Amino acid sequence: MGISVSGVGSGLDVDGIVNQLMSLEAQPLYKLKENEADFKAQLSAYNELETRMGTFRSAMKELGSISNFKVYSSSSANTDVIDITTSSVATQGSYDIQVVQLAESQKLRTNAYPTDEDFGEGSLTLSLGGTESFTVNLTAGEASLSDIQKAINNAPDNPGITASLITNGDQRYISFTADKTGADNTIDISSSVTSAGANFDLSELETANLTEIQAAQDAILYLDDYPSTHPTTPGNGLEITSASNNVTGVIEGVTLDIHKVDSSFVTVNIDRDMDAVVDKVGELVNSYNLLQDYLSEMRTGPLRGDSTLSTIERQVRLVFNTPPTGLTTSLGSLSEIGIKTNKDGSVSLDSAELRSVLDTDFGGVGELLASDDQGYAFRLQALADSFVTTNGVIDLRQDGINDRLKSVAKSIEQMNTRLDDREASYRKTYASLDTLIAQMQSTGSYITQQLASL
């Protein structure tokens, strides 16, 4: 609205007249703003629905594949010696393990040389494990131990050999350390001498001229008992060697992190983590109920009458009510593992009943929930994916509402422009009328005065 001035000539209430007229003219604008507020509320509701559906999807994903369903707990009787972790392919079991030797990386050191000694011109070829090698080239005057150390560490094809400088007074050394542990990962250094330095050449750094500080060695474990080759107490166990202290592949699905040598056997256990499975099924039930509650709330709120809500609810319930086919387990419905449908449409979990079924048919429960294509959680996750994906039903509704918001905003802008023009026209018209009435009043007063004087 523009700046207004009341009638000043005739006393005509220009403001009051224009304001009343504009109030009538603005009725379509008020309706547009109501529509805009409704669309914003709908968009906010769909944004929240997208968030809720994402939470629901995450809960389904936790049980939507056999690998996620197979959760194991593991324990070590002495974690200072051995830590244990498991994957979904592990199986229940208990093992006694003794750490006989840790895997170590080889470490070599040069002789002591004056700190400013130059080793002339040529090249050094270094290899790790006899297979991965690289060469550094050195020129006279730029072949001190410091130059050599930098050239090795900066070589782009260095497979894993670290050179370190050690200074002791006016004497300097280089130590070479393999980044990889294991008996096979030994360091070999050879030289090609073009010219010698003042006192030494690059052949000084060949492997034969170095001191071994730490030998490359494998980790050694005894599994379940001493092996038959044990010198004093032969048994029926196995001797296991590993190039790494992170031991995988010995027990399927199990990783052993060994920390120190110990003369005692350490017992490690792998068990099914029933608590984790029950918790995940509980999350499935809770997320389903939260989603259904939100859908019910929105049906009487901003999204009342929106058929998309009914479509989503119907499709989710259809999965819950459709038994899987083609499974090898005798289990065929959620009610058989303690998930019941209540009268109000929500679902509940009887944890004790679920635990009982897990004890007798753990694999069957996993198949019922997580089997590809047919498992309940698998199908619910796939359905939730289709809802929240680009061009899914939620995304399309959000796009549609955003388009309507843009259209309404444009209409409001155009309406405000028309109202501003209309108000200006009204004010001009009634200002002219005010002036005309004032003139007529002035003329009437003059005539009255003249008549009175006669």
Secondary structure, 3 states (H helix, E strand, C coil): CCCCCCCCCCCCCHHHHHHHHHHHHCHHHHHHHHHHHHHHHHHHHHHHHHHHHHHHHHHHHHHCCHHHHCCEEEEECCCCCEEEEECCCCCCEEEEEEEEECCECCEEECCCEECCCECCEEEEEEEECCCEEEEEEECCCCCEHHHHHHHHHHCCCCCCEEEEEEEECCEEEEEEEECCCCCCCCEEEEEEEEECCCCCCHHHHCHHHCEEEECCECEEEEECCCECCCCCCCCCEEEEEECCCEEECCCCCEEEEECCCCCCCEEEEEEECHHHHHHHHHHHHHHHHHHHHHHHHHHCCCCCCCHHHHHHHHHHHHHHHCCCCCCCCCCCCHHHHCEEECCCCCEEECHHHHHHHHHHHHHHHHHHHHCCCCCHHHHHHHHHHHHHCCCCHHHHHHHHHHHHHHHHHHHHHHHHHHHHHHHHHHHHHHHHHHHHHHHHHHHHHHHHHHHHHC
